[in-house]
Amino acid sequence: MTEATTHSTEPAPASTPTRSDDRLAAIEARVRWLSTAIVHHANRVRPNPTGLKVGGHQASCASMATIMTSLWFEQLQPGDRVSVKPHASPVLHAINYLIGELDEKYLPTLREFGGLQSYPSRIKDPDPVDYSTGSVGIGATAPIWGAFARRYVDTVIGGAGKGRQYSLVGDAELDEGAVWEAVLDPSVADLGEIVWIVDLNRQSLDRVVPNIAAHRIESMFAAAGWQVLTVKWGALLSELFTRPGGDALRRRIEDMPNPEYQRLLRCPAEELRTRLPGGPESDAVAALVATLDDATLVDAIRNLGGHDLGALRRAYASIDDTRPTVVLAYTVKGYGLPTQGHPQNHSSLLTDAQFAELAQASGMDAGRPWTRFGDDSPEGRLCRSVAERLARERRDPTEPPAVPADIGRTPSGTSTTQAALGRALLDLTREAPEAARRVVTVSPDVSSTTNLAGWLNKVGVWSPAERKNWFDDDKETMMHWREKPTGQHMELGIAETNLVGLMGELGATWSRWGEPLFPIGVMYDPFVERALEPWSFGIYAGGQSILVGTPSGVTLAPEGGAHQSITTPSLGMEQPGCITYEPAFAIDVEWTLLSCLARMGRAGGSSFYLRLSTRPVDQTLADVPADPAARERRRKHAVSGGYLLRSTEGTPDVTLVGMGAMMPETLAAADRLAEQGIGADVVCVTSPGLLFDAVQARAGRSEGPSWILDRVLPADRAAPMVTVLDGHPHTLAFLANVRRVRHTALGVTSFGQSGSLDAVYRYHRIDADAIVEAALDMR
């Protein structure tokens, strides 16, 4: 258990226990029992005809019972939010049950279809859950981004109030690199409402961690500007340390390796008397141990601060709300259970005999496990008072402001879809200022290279306090970094997981505080895959946002294979809760962006992925109809998945389907085929995902419209098909089944190379020559 306490504050020895401690101790024991019973019932009692393991984590719950009891029943205020470590979800449900926030009928339903979820879920659990957790490390960092979101809403719109953002973190979660990317971001050091409580049980999934290196963890948090509080010893051990031989006992415990200490947790008193003395001061330790009765000795070796209500209370009282705080609470995994301290107890389940033993020790009936405290008992009255204290004022969500469907401008000349994003945002500030005020852009240090400079100059950079821009008077500075509390752009360091974590929380403000935001995160498209898992988890948790990947594909030719995305088009269409767009022209960017904003910040809303390009394209190729009705028809088709851009005279010989940056090649190929007397219809796909949804709806496999298929691929114009995109060809391959035609799929299936655009397209066989050749082969 060798751990230094550098950079930490260890609470003073315990004071005399109070009647309040007695009530809390009784509630803590009941919370531990209920959380254990919830998992036991799911695995040992509920019928399981498939024989498939149900699972659950009784030991992980037991190590958190004291911490969470202390937090909920003494510390939390209505404005606080808590992210509970995934494996402790039954503890959360037990607490919610005791304070009247969860009906008893749900307690036997852990991991049952429609019942309590495996891990806390904001949108699927029946009781209050502040943060969805389950993906290791993401739930831990979510309250950091929640703090950003709350402050932003409160300073820009108002009504978010105050409150701490707690993370209850397992020590093994600190192995996740995403945790430290968030902790070390410079902007986090100003967020004093962040409090992490680390369950330092020194065990992982498979083993006792040989060297948890808490001193290194303390130093890393402290170096990032965090306050570090260590809650190491309980009242009994602290008192023993003051006795003769106490200093030797303390040094013996602190100097022993973690596995040795964990082994002592499994020893009866007789073994402890021989194992505990050791090292150069063995005689002094043995003398002290000899003065203790068996029960005291066994209790003492397990008496860590994370299970001492008084020690935790003093730690909470020491929190400095001017900077983030981490509380390192030493605990015993499985505390209070027959499996406590066992190196493989992470996923182990109590046997029926062990459960009956725990029931007897807890004064409970194993056959009637869901007993609450009596209404008139001291514990019952405390549960009621906690429920009253934590009651949150219900707020009806504000209706998002109206977003125009079409700003009315028709781009001309040569432009890129990436540049069109910045122009559309600036147009929005003029045409719909109320909607524009809800837009928050986020980027990982790529604002200038993704064409957000104009928008950033217009709206400013968000900061908790206004900061002087020393380059404001420099005439050669094109992008002005004006930081102020009303700014609408947030810049993080180069860490994509941080960016999407922040997007998720900004996109959840409509459901947390009733105020919708329209978060738009911009990153290089090759890095979308790096950010996909945390972004997906944010969508699962109810966050609605727009992820913009730009520049994209092998169209980023000079950058080489390392910066050329291939699979992102299909990833976007496969992501649940997300609609993907890859517009070809600037007008398509405007229409799809406005459509996305109009569907965000509300119940039933969605997230979106826009894949944009830096390729300059002649905007006249879009052939935007001049007639208002025809223009509106084109817009509806564009936001619904695609449109028939060009129809050949008579019956087509082939249909060319292009997407995004490949539309110039697709149109060029159609022109060359026409010169050979081969008529080609040209379809511009804007959203493969929406077209696939239409295919599923037409087949009765999902609900939704399917009309777009008849507009994009009319039955009377069915012809052999060539599809082409700057990405994996299977993304569009399903379109051939709409009319059951022969099909050739062109796209990118190998890593790219640096080179000119023509050379790279030719290398991947997505150039106009390849499209013409594929069409000719269809004849």
Number of C-alpha atoms within 10 A of each C-alpha: 21 17 19 14 16 14 20 20 16 20 22 14 16 18 9 8 11 10 9 13 15 13 17 22 19 16 25 24 19 24 28 29 27 25 26 27 27 24 25 23 16 21 21 15 12 13 10 12 6 6 8 8 9 14 16 27 23 32 31 29 29 29 28 34 30 25 24 22 23 23 18 19 21 17 14 18 18 16 15 17 21 23 23 28 30 25 22 27 25 32 26 23 27 26 25 20 21 26 21 16 15 18 13 15 9 18 23 20 18 26 17 14 8 12 16 23 17 21 22 29 23 18 15 16 19 17 20 15 21 20 25 27 28 19 15 19 24 26 28 31 27 27 28 26 23 25 25 21 23 23 20 24 24 17 16 15 15 13 14 19 14 15 16 22 25 27 24 23 25 27 21 19 20 16 12 12 11 22 20 16 17 25 20 18 15 13 16 21 18 17 21 19 21 27 26 22 24 26 25 24 27 26 26 17 12 11 14 21 18 13 13 20 15 21 15 15 16 24 17 17 20 18 12 16 18 27 25 26 23 26 26 24 29 26 23 20 23 20 14 18 18 11 11 13 19 20 15 22 25 17 16 20 19 15 15 16 16 22 18 15 21 24 15 18 21 18 15 13 20 11 11 19 19 11 15 20 21 17 13 10 15 15 14 18 24 19 15 18 23 12 10 15 10 16 10 15 21 20 14 20 21 24 23 23 29 30 30 25 24 23 26 24 17 16 21 20 11 15 19 15 15 14 17 27 27 23 26 27 26 25 29 27 29 25 25 21 21 17 21 23 30 20 20 16 23 24 15 15 20 23 12 13 9 14 19 16 17 21 17 12 12 15 12 18 13 15 8 8 17 21 12 17 17 10 12 9 11 16 21 18 16 22 25 14 14 20 19 12 14 16 12 12 9 8 12 11 17 14 12 21 17 13 20 16 19 16 17 12 10 14 16 14 10 14 17 21 29 28 19 21 23 19 18 20 20 19 17 21 17 11 15 15 16 15 19 23 19 21 22 23 25 25 27 20 16 18 21 13 13 23 19 24 18 18 22 23 16 16 21 21 24 24 22 17 11 14 13 11 11 10 14 14 9 9 7 8 10 13 17 19 20 21 21 17 18 20 24 25 25 24 18 19 17 15 19 26 25 28 26 33 28 30 31 31 30 31 32 28 26 26 19 19 22 21 25 26 30 28 31 25 25 27 26 22 25 21 19 26 15 13 18 19 16 23 29 19 20 28 25 19 22 28 28 36 33 27 28 26 25 25 26 30 30 29 24 24 22 16 14 16 18 12 22 26 28 25 20 25 29 18 17 26 23 15 19 13 17 21 21 29 33 29 31 28 29 25 26 24 28 27 22 27 21 20 19 25 30 20 18 24 32 23 12 10 17 23 29 26 26 29 29 29 28 19 22 15 22 16 19 13 16 21 10 18 14 10 9 10 10 12 15 16 13 20 23 18 21 25 24 25 27 30 24 19 19 17 15 17 9 9 14 18 22 27 27 27 29 26 25 27 28 23 27 19 20 27 24 16 23 26 16 16 20 13 10 9 10 17 21 29 24 27 23 28 31 29 27 27 25 23 26 20 19 24 23 16 16 17 11 10 11 12 12 14 16 19 15 20 23 13 13 22 23 14 12 10 19 19 24 22 26 26 29 31 27 27 27 22 20 19 24 27 18 16 22 20 11 18 18 13 14 13 21 18 22 25 22 24 14 12 14 25 20 17 16 13 16 13 14 21 24 14 15 19 16 24 24 22 17 18 26 20 12 19 25 13 10 15 9
